[in-house]
């Protein structure tokens, strides 16, 4: 097994990241990696080398990109790798070693360079969060596959169907923050982008053939503009956990204490919170409020490996909740209530759903992707009479109006 400790060492698969006084061209020449798939692979661990890579990538007609983050294992979720691939070369950038990604800002924002992701939402969000990078010219192969009505939209399924290449996905939950990264993880990471340019070509051709490329491009532009921050992990984050609606105020107080304990412990140990205690186990503890370690360990989902210290701290948290006066118990805030629906509202939504289903089946597209129920309910409330009025409903896309608008208006006219 090869290993390396600095940017000047050779990697048997990924080539060298050795600094070379002869400049970018010479460094690129000495950084050749294995000839597989889309070509070269290089492991980039220096700020100086990334500047050269940005220049090389920026000269291509497109670049594929992907990220690997630490959120599954670590409390502090952060980008650990950024993979980039052109049609001829693949780069794996160690974003824990390369601290300045500014050279890529112009590449990702270039108006004439297409940036290919698969399922871009999370990648776009964390690239903006960690590095301030925003992407323009997005092509998302997952969205493209959804517009084509593909039943299986995972990257592995699509590369096998369209390219005849089987991708290994068993390392999806690897700890990408570990250093040094073993060779097989670097190779695995590189595979996620190496085949994206060819997959993009096949999917784009299919979209053009079916007259749906404009639909997909509208959704790509929306995805670029709607880079969302993750919900803040504030004081009321425990109220957003699923399965807590039936908890009493006293049980909610217990959950609040447990949630705060888990956050502190996870942060101290730099572990993902669920590795300390799962949401399901935490809710069950809050619901049952055991008073002894024996009672705690008998609850569903509580790990047998829970330490004596952790057990004691959990029981102390529960005792704090039990001792709170009624006036200090949490109350779940009530959101604004919509006015009661019209008497025929449910019937109208059902007619719209049936119309949406007919359109989706005719297009061979997923029904929920074509128009989800929340949009159907908004259409039922507003009752548009024309395609223009339908297009003016917030969040309704132009492509949806074209794809399903006539079906919806016909259903509304029968009301």
Beta strands, then each sheet from edge to edge (+ up, - down):
strand 1: 10-11
strand 2: 15-16
strand 3: 40-44
strand 4: 62-69
strand 5: 79-85
strand 6: 89-94
strand 7: 114-117
strand 8: 138-140
sheet 1: 1+ 2-
sheet 2: 3+ 6+ 5- 4+ 7+ 8+
end
